[in-house]
């Protein structure tokens, strides 16, 4: 039982890594679905640079978050970064023309990828669990205490 308690954090770390790492070749290699996603989001935001460079920016940040997650002393920062990235992904799936099911044209045929949204939710939930587990570390950096106290006494 102590082994499970000691290593339970590796489950969400491996889930996030298992979602982020396999998508890196698509983000850095210009896969049609990736081009569609970042063009759609870039146009939605009105940011031309995001249409052309967004995949590499997000891919770099996802790689950084995995590296931070794999180092136990830096895990809180990796979790915070991953949760922010996935909150953004979820937002753009819901609020932009991207949609929950990503559809794009490739070689004259309509393609769709319904699992990207689900993977973003799973990665977000995993990262959020780690953020909450490490909230005291993150709050300490801000100079705040993770425990509540009654400050009304004089």
Residue pairs with C-beta under 8 A, 6 or more apart in sequence:
9 72
9 75
9 130
9 133
11 126
12 79
12 126
12 127
12 129
12 130
13 69
13 70
13 75
13 78
13 126
13 130
15 122
15 123
15 126
16 65
16 66
16 69
16 82
16 123
16 126
16 127
17 66
17 69
17 70
19 119
19 122
19 123
20 62
20 63
20 65
20 66
20 82
20 123
21 63
21 66
23 59
23 62
24 59
24 62
24 63
25 31
26 33
26 34
26 55
27 34
27 55
27 56
27 58
27 59
27 62
28 55
28 56
28 59
30 55
32 104
32 106
32 111
33 102
33 104
33 106
33 111
33 113
34 55
35 55
36 102
36 104
36 105
37 55
37 98
37 102
37 116
38 50
38 51
38 52
38 54
38 55
38 58
39 51
40 96
40 97
40 98
41 50
41 54
41 92
41 96
41 98
42 48
42 49
42 50
42 51
42 52
42 54
43 51
44 92
44 96
44 97
44 98
47 54
50 57
58 85
61 81
61 85
62 82
62 85
64 78
64 81
65 78
65 79
65 81
65 82
65 85
65 127
66 78
66 82
67 78
68 74
68 75
68 77
68 78
68 81
69 75
69 78
69 79
69 82
69 130
70 78
71 78
75 130
75 134
76 130
76 131
76 134
76 137
76 138
78 130
79 127
79 128
79 130
79 131
79 134
80 127
80 131
80 138
82 123
82 124
82 126
82 127
82 130
83 124
83 127
83 128
83 130
83 131
86 120
86 121
86 123
86 124
86 127
87 124
89 116
89 120
89 124
90 117
90 120
90 121
90 124
92 98
93 99
93 100
93 102
93 116
93 117
93 120
94 100
100 114
100 117
101 112
101 113
101 114
101 117
102 112
102 113
102 114
102 116
102 117
103 110
103 111
103 112
104 110
104 111
104 112
105 111
131 138
135 146
136 146
136 147
139 145
139 146
140 146
